[in-house]
Amino acid sequence: MKYWAVTVVFEIDNDSGRVQKIKELYLVEAVSATDAEAKIYKNFEGESNFSVIKAEQSRIVDIIVE
């Protein structure tokens, strides 16, 4: 397994009624870019206002949580 940096764009209506695009970056543990993208879609199941625009292999080797 490797870590993948996945960029997701959300479209939301702001206070003035205009559509605003917001980019967020997610770190996903997966075996491939396709697997990482599938995990993002599963995580946001039921949402329709997002799209995955990029998935690239991260240089992060490990995450240590204590």
N, CA and C atoms as a LAMMPS dump frame, in Angstrom:
ITEM: TIMESTEP
0
ITEM: NUMBER OF ATOMS
198
ITEM: BOX BOUNDS ff ff ff
-5.0000000000000000e+02 5.0000000000000000e+02
-5.0000000000000000e+02 5.0000000000000000e+02
-5.0000000000000000e+02 5.0000000000000000e+02
ITEM: ATOMS id mol type element x y z
1 1 1 N 0.837 -1.184 0
2 1 2 C 0 0 0
3 1 3 C 0.879 1.244 0
4 2 1 N 0.409 2.254 -0.696
5 2 2 C 1.088 3.542 -0.741
6 2 3 C 0.077 4.627 -0.418
7 3 1 N 0.574 5.833 -0.218
8 3 2 C -0.305 6.966 0.05
9 3 3 C -0.471 7.785 -1.23
10 4 1 N -1.697 8.214 -1.472
11 4 2 C -2.046 8.977 -2.659
12 4 3 C -2.667 10.292 -2.231
13 5 1 N -2.213 11.379 -2.842
14 5 2 C -2.794 12.7 -2.607
15 5 3 C -3.887 12.887 -3.66
16 6 1 N -5.121 12.988 -3.194
17 6 2 C -6.268 13.087 -4.096
18 6 3 C -6.903 14.464 -3.928
19 7 1 N -7 15.198 -5.032
20 7 2 C -7.608 16.523 -5.015
21 7 3 C -9.075 16.396 -5.43
22 8 1 N -9.947 16.94 -4.581
23 8 2 C -11.393 16.878 -4.808
24 8 3 C -11.922 18.306 -4.895
25 9 1 N -12.8 18.557 -5.865
26 9 2 C -13.428 19.862 -6.013
27 9 3 C -14.904 19.731 -5.636
28 10 1 N -15.334 20.613 -4.72
29 10 2 C -16.736 20.679 -4.316
30 10 3 C -17.354 21.933 -4.902
31 11 1 N -18.586 21.844 -5.337
32 11 2 C -19.325 23.013 -5.8
33 11 3 C -20.417 23.305 -4.775
34 12 1 N -20.361 24.508 -4.187
35 12 2 C -21.359 24.894 -3.196
36 12 3 C -21.95 26.245 -3.58
37 13 1 N -23.166 26.472 -3.131
38 13 2 C -23.796 27.777 -3.318
39 13 3 C -23.378 28.665 -2.163
40 14 1 N -22.777 29.838 -2.484
41 14 2 C -22.351 30.741 -1.417
42 14 3 C -23.526 31.637 -1.005
43 15 1 N -23.275 32.566 -0.104
44 15 2 C -24.328 33.415 0.444
45 15 3 C -25.002 34.291 -0.6
46 16 1 N -24.291 34.634 -1.649
47 16 2 C -24.873 35.484 -2.689
48 16 3 C -25.58 34.672 -3.774
49 17 1 N -25.659 33.358 -3.608
50 17 2 C -26.356 32.508 -4.558
51 17 3 C -25.513 32.044 -5.728
52 18 1 N -24.259 32.389 -5.725
53 18 2 C -23.357 31.959 -6.794
54 18 3 C -22.728 30.613 -6.442
55 19 1 N -22.392 29.858 -7.482
56 19 2 C -21.719 28.573 -7.276
57 19 3 C -20.239 28.835 -7.067
58 20 1 N -19.719 28.288 -5.975
59 20 2 C -18.31 28.466 -5.635
60 20 3 C -17.635 27.101 -5.635
61 21 1 N -16.444 27.047 -6.222
62 21 2 C -15.682 25.794 -6.24
63 21 3 C -14.626 25.839 -5.154
64 22 1 N -14.566 24.757 -4.378
65 22 2 C -13.601 24.637 -3.288
66 22 3 C -12.794 23.369 -3.507
67 23 1 N -11.458 23.498 -3.503
68 23 2 C -10.572 22.341 -3.649
69 23 3 C -10.124 21.876 -2.266
70 24 1 N -10.156 20.559 -2.073
71 24 2 C -9.649 19.953 -0.839
72 24 3 C -8.719 18.813 -1.215
73 25 1 N -7.724 18.583 -0.386
74 25 2 C -6.727 17.546 -0.62
75 25 3 C -6.906 16.445 0.424
76 26 1 N -6.984 15.21 -0.029
77 26 2 C -7.147 14.059 0.855
78 26 3 C -5.971 13.108 0.676
79 27 1 N -5.511 12.547 1.777
80 27 2 C -4.456 11.548 1.748
81 27 3 C -5.119 10.183 1.903
82 28 1 N -4.921 9.329 0.904
83 28 2 C -5.612 8.041 0.863
84 28 3 C -4.586 6.924 0.783
85 29 1 N -4.753 5.9 1.59
86 29 2 C -3.906 4.72 1.505
87 29 3 C -4.541 3.759 0.506
88 30 1 N -3.831 3.478 -0.582
89 30 2 C -4.381 2.646 -1.644
90 30 3 C -3.251 2.011 -2.443
91 31 1 N -3.603 1.04 -3.285
92 31 2 C -2.594 0.349 -4.098
93 31 3 C -2.373 1.034 -5.438
94 32 1 N -3.321 1.872 -5.863
95 32 2 C -3.19 2.561 -7.152
96 32 3 C -4.015 3.841 -7.127
97 33 1 N -3.836 4.657 -8.157
98 33 2 C -4.622 5.887 -8.264
99 33 3 C -6.105 5.557 -8.426
100 34 1 N -6.397 4.515 -9.177
101 34 2 C -7.786 4.098 -9.373
102 34 3 C -8.417 3.657 -8.063
103 35 1 N -7.672 2.92 -7.268
104 35 2 C -8.149 2.473 -5.958
105 35 3 C -8.379 3.67 -5.034
106 36 1 N -7.47 4.644 -5.056
107 36 2 C -7.615 5.842 -4.226
108 36 3 C -8.865 6.619 -4.623
109 37 1 N -9.094 6.755 -5.928
110 37 2 C -10.277 7.464 -6.415
111 37 3 C -11.555 6.725 -5.996
112 38 1 N -11.544 5.408 -6.092
113 38 2 C -12.711 4.619 -5.69
114 38 3 C -13.007 4.793 -4.205
115 39 1 N -11.963 4.873 -3.383
116 39 2 C -12.16 5.072 -1.949
117 39 3 C -12.751 6.449 -1.654
118 40 1 N -12.357 7.462 -2.425
119 40 2 C -12.936 8.796 -2.258
120 40 3 C -14.418 8.761 -2.602
121 41 1 N -14.77 8.139 -3.741
122 41 2 C -16.175 8.055 -4.133
123 41 3 C -16.996 7.283 -3.097
124 42 1 N -16.424 6.255 -2.524
125 42 2 C -17.135 5.5 -1.485
126 42 3 C -17.321 6.362 -0.235
127 43 1 N -16.299 7.155 0.107
128 43 2 C -16.37 8.011 1.291
129 43 3 C -17.458 9.087 1.146
130 44 1 N -17.631 9.59 -0.082
131 44 2 C -18.614 10.638 -0.325
132 44 3 C -19.878 10.1 -0.978
133 45 1 N -20.192 8.85 -0.706
134 45 2 C -21.379 8.219 -1.273
135 45 3 C -22.63 9.019 -0.895
136 46 1 N -23.462 9.297 -1.882
137 46 2 C -24.668 10.076 -1.646
138 46 3 C -24.496 11.554 -1.945
139 47 1 N -23.263 12.015 -2.052
140 47 2 C -22.983 13.408 -2.405
141 47 3 C -22.918 13.517 -3.931
142 48 1 N -23.373 14.61 -4.472
143 48 2 C -23.338 14.759 -5.922
144 48 3 C -22.595 16.017 -6.363
145 49 1 N -22.131 16.8 -5.411
146 49 2 C -21.537 18.097 -5.751
147 49 3 C -20.014 18.083 -5.704
148 50 1 N -19.395 16.961 -6.045
149 50 2 C -17.933 16.883 -5.998
150 50 3 C -17.41 16.108 -7.198
151 51 1 N -16.132 16.303 -7.469
152 51 2 C -15.464 15.5 -8.485
153 51 3 C -13.986 15.39 -8.133
154 52 1 N -13.405 14.28 -8.495
155 52 2 C -11.976 14.046 -8.287
156 52 3 C -11.255 14.603 -9.507
157 53 1 N -10.303 15.51 -9.272
158 53 2 C -9.6 16.093 -10.409
159 53 3 C -8.156 15.621 -10.538
160 54 1 N -7.6 15.058 -9.459
161 54 2 C -6.214 14.593 -9.548
162 54 3 C -5.952 13.571 -8.448
163 55 1 N -5.168 12.552 -8.791
164 55 2 C -4.685 11.575 -7.812
165 55 3 C -3.235 11.295 -8.159
166 56 1 N -2.35 11.648 -7.235
167 56 2 C -0.93 11.421 -7.496
168 56 3 C -0.291 10.756 -6.282
169 57 1 N 0.707 9.953 -6.55
170 57 2 C 1.385 9.239 -5.474
171 57 3 C 2.088 10.232 -4.562
172 58 1 N 1.889 10.072 -3.279
173 58 2 C 2.485 10.96 -2.287
174 58 3 C 3.896 10.509 -1.952
175 59 1 N 4.703 11.466 -1.538
176 59 2 C 6.065 11.132 -1.104
177 59 3 C 6.077 10.723 0.373
178 60 1 N 4.933 10.756 1.023
179 60 2 C 4.837 10.348 2.429
180 60 3 C 5.047 8.842 2.507
181 61 1 N 5.932 8.439 3.385
182 61 2 C 6.273 7.029 3.531
183 61 3 C 5.399 6.342 4.579
184 62 1 N 5.146 7.032 5.682
185 62 2 C 4.388 6.425 6.776
186 62 3 C 3.737 7.533 7.602
187 63 1 N 2.647 7.183 8.263
188 63 2 C 1.966 8.071 9.181
189 63 3 C 2.012 7.405 10.545
190 64 1 N 2.548 8.119 11.521
191 64 2 C 2.673 7.582 12.87
192 64 3 C 1.673 8.307 13.761
193 65 1 N 0.767 7.54 14.357
194 65 2 C -0.256 8.1 15.226
195 65 3 C -0.06 7.475 16.605
196 66 1 N 0.085 8.341 17.576
197 66 2 C 0.262 7.824 18.942
198 66 3 C -0.873 8.252 19.816
